[in-house]
Amino acid sequence: MANHSSHNTPWHRAIVALLAISVLSVDPVLAGDGANEQTQLAALIRQLDMIDRLAKHSANLPHPEGSRYHFDYARLTKDIEHVRQGIRDYLVPQRAQPRDPVELLGDYRQASEEAAP
């Protein structure tokens, strides 16, 4: 069985914690208060910006020697941008109902090139 402790770095934990805080900090009763909703969504964009900066910093860190998989920060950054753009489209609509046909990928584990046969 693979040892996943090498993936549990402080940066990985920080990104996961910020994602959790971002999701939990959005007020579930936003629909009734437009000004509060805009404030919350603007705060969410700032949090996504912070997560994006952490991900870009973490992407530049060296991968652990001999690890079979590593975190796919490029895919995470792309998904963060999709979420950020969706929020911006909602805040400044250019049409009645903003739609983004692109699905989030969600799978951020990528095989290391050294481990490939």
C-alpha positions, 0 to 999 in steps of 0.5 A: 500500500502506498504511503501518502504521508509525503502528500501531507505537507503544510502547503497541502494542508493550508490549501485544503483548510482555505478551501474548507473555510471558503465553502463554510464561510458562505452564508446559506441564506444569501438569496434574500439579501442582494447586497449581503450576497455581493459582499459574500461573493466578493469575499469568496473571490478574494479567498479564491485568489489567496488559494490560487497564490498558495497553489502557484507557490506550492507548484514551484516546490520540489516533488518528493523523491521517489513519489509515484504521484504528485498534486496537479496544481495546474489543474487546480489553478484551472478549476479555481479560475473557472469558479472565479469567472463564474462568480464574476459572471454572476456579479456582473451579468452579461446575459440573463442566466450565466452558464459555464458549460465547462465542468470542474475536473476535480481529480488533482492526483497526477502520476510522476513522470519518473514512475511511468514505465 
